[in-house]
Amino acid sequence: MRTIKSFTDIYLSRKYIDFRKGINGLSTLVEAEMELDPFDGALFLFCSKTKDKIKILYWDRSGFALWQKRLEKEKFKWPTKMKDDVIILDAHELEWLLNGFDITKMKPHETLNFSAVS
């Protein structure tokens, strides 16, 4: 099983899903609605309308894996006010989301890439 930090591509679908969907239904959503390849090894995040459940789908060399987390008391801070239907996250943002933080308000410093000191 891979760790969250091992994924370079993490896609969040802002649309709420019917949480009865399993691997087949979610992979179809990835292709048809998100217009992405479910076999590329990325993480795909989905949320229930009640915002207390989250599903994460990914392809793992020989088959799909599906993670699910259900909150017993709180709600996920799902980014509903962003304009794009698919949001690209990094591993830190996913961890923030899973830990209850609002990822739209938490942004790290810009990454700078220099080629020389002077």
N, C-alpha and C positions, 0 to 999 in steps of 0.2 A: 504494500500500500504506500502511495506517495504522500509526501507532506505538502501542505499548502504552498510553502515557499518554493517547491520544485516546479510549480506551474508558472509559465511566463505569460500565458494568455488566459485571462479570466473575464468572462462576459456575463453581465447581469441583464436579465430581461425585466424591464420596468412593469410590464403588464402582469397582472395577477393571473394565476392559472387555476384550473380545476385540479384540486390536489388529489383526485383519484387517478390522475395520469401517472403512469409508470415510465419505465425506460423507453418503450416504443413510442408512446405519446409525446414524451419530452424530446426525444431525438428528432421526431417529425417536426415539432415546433422550432427546434434549432435550425433545421433546413428550410422550412417553409416561411416562418415568420421572422426569424432572426437573420436569415439568409447567410448562414455560416455552415461549415462542415463539422458535423458532430464527431467525425473520426480523427480530427487533427490533434487530439490530446489536450485540448483546452478544457477549462472548467466552465460550466454553464449554470448560472444561478436562477432560481425561480422562487416566488413567494406566494403564499396563500392570500386570499382576499382579507382574511382576518389578521394578517401580518404576524401570526404567532408560529408559523411553520415556514421552513425554507428547505428546498431540495437543490442538490448540487449533482449534476450529471457530468461524467467524463468517460472517454474511451481509454482503456488501459491495456494496450497491446493485443489482448485476446478476447476482449469483451467490454461491455459497458459496466461502469460502477455507478451506483446511486447512493448519495449520502442524504440523510434527512435529519434536521434538528427541529425539535418542538420546544417552545418556551412554555413553561407552566404558569407564569404570572405576567411577564412583560410582553412587549411587542417589538418586532424588528423595526428599525428606523429606515424603512424602504424609501429610496429616492423617487418620489412620485412627481416632483415639480420640475424635473429636468426635461429638456425638449426631446432628446433622443430616446427611442424605444429600447436601444441596446447601449449599455454603458460599459466601458472597458475599465476594469479595476486592476490594481496591483495587489500583491499578496498582503501588504500592510493594510490596505483599505478593506480587503475581505476579512482579515482578522478583526479590524475595528467594527465592521458590520456585525460579525458573529458575536462580538462582545458587547453589543448594544449601543455603539456610537453612531452618530449621524455622519455618514461619510461625505455629505455635501458641505459640511461645515469644517471638516478636519482635512486640511491640506498641508503636506510637508513643504519644506523649502524646495524651490526649483533645483533640479539636478543640473549641475554645470559640468561641462566636459571641455577641459583645456588640453592643448597639445604641448604647451611649453610654459615654464615658470615666468620667463621674462620676455 
